[in-house]
Amino acid sequence: MTKKHAILNDAIATIKNEGEAINHLASLIDDEFAEAVDCIYRSKGRVIITGIGKSAIIATKIVATLNSTGTPAIFMHAADAIHGDLGTILHDDVVICISKSGNTPEIKVLVPLIKSGPNKLIAITGNRDSFLGKQAHFVLNSFIEKEACPNNLAPTTSTTAQLVIGDALAVCLLNLRGFSSKDFAKYHPGGSLGKKLYLRVEDISSVNMKPQVNPDSDIKDVIVEISEKMLGVTAVVENGSLIGIITDGDIRRMLKKHDNISGLTARDIMTTGPKTAPHNMLAVDALDLMEANNISQLLVDRKGAYDGVIHIHDLIKEGII
């Protein structure tokens, strides 16, 4: 077997191992899972997630997922918790402890301290009969047959299973809270995902220049307007109403067609009935409109009046594409 084939075989075996383990998790979901979700949902506090080693890394990801989907969460490292950080836990908080074995020394010290207070303890563990499994109010079973590591030592499949359990928790809570795309945008205002959900046409067009000519403008003025406003297009406006559009492509076609452009006006080369986007349209919907019509610009309409231009390059710059 060549080195390349060995690498590919190892990769495929790892993916199959983890995929089979994730599929098996579905059979482990029971009423206790639903009760744990309901406990978090009814809680007036936050979710404190703790763990040690690789489980601690998974805990930080689950915290991030919960926070971004409407469930306030905080990470607390199990080792730090028994050296002062236990004060992170407030009266109404729910604590989730993640541990594959459920028997690590830090967990054995931490769990009784948590149980001494009023907080509910949820375990994500692959061993229901462990110290953690027996002490927790709710156990979310993340049992796996074996790690993807050929020595069955390095946390690989087990941490994937923990991560999937966390995602399942987050999605259940998201649905219970009726968490909408608008809520998602509120929590993700800086990323491209959030922009697709909140950025509107007027947010972009308002910072662009607003090219326009009247139908009787001569071609020289049209060319100057398109060139100066740097959007590759100008609107043709008459008595405050939008009646046409001229693009730089229209200018090129005109120059090929006419040897003498003297006397030509905007009206002679404009396209009537141009595609427009309402000022309050989502930018991502404006992109769909551009793609459907194979165009690079849209004129913006505000209550029947011309209000500017949005260019596909604007959407690329904003990360919409």
Secondary structure, 3 states (H helix, E strand, C coil): CCHHHHHHHHHHHHHHHHHHHHHHHHHHCCHHHHHHHHHHHHCCCCEEEEECCHHHHHHHHHHHHHHHCCCCEEEEEHHHHCCCHHHHCCCCCEEEEEECCCCCHHHHHHHHHHHCCCCCEEEEECCCCCHHHHHCCEEEECCCCCCCCCCCCCCCHHHHHHHHHHHHHHHHHHHHCCCCHHHHHHHCCCCHHHHHHHCEHHHHHCCCCCCEECCCCEHHHHHHHHHHHCCCEEEEEECCEEEEEEEHHHHHHHHHHCCCCCCCEHHHHCEECCCEEECCCEHHHHHHHHHHHCCCEEEEEECCEEEEEEEHHHHHHCCCC
